[in-house]
């Protein structure tokens, strides 16, 4: 099993495996056909309140990561995401511009650690 990350606006590739969109909102200006998403697990995304608080502010990253991990502990959608990751390669797809500071990064770390 391999968990990869990719921005939804980047071209899909066969090596992506199953493409899982982990955003709560559908990405702006992108058709479903072009996105080639296999699963949209919006339930695993940060809550609207947390997402709005974070606002992709790099100075809030540490707090966001801590709060998001706390949300995920009681999130039943994590069971589905873990099951998908055990079936083969998956790519966690996100829309954020920040490649190192988004919810997909946190999800990958959790899946890679087996937690």
Secondary structure, DSSP 8 states (H G I E B T S, - for coil): --EEEEETTS---GGG-EEEE--SS--TT--HHHHT-SEE-GGGS--HHHHHHHTT-GGGHHHHHHHHHHHHHT-THHHHHHHHHHTS-EEEEE--S-SSSSHHHHHHHHHHHT-
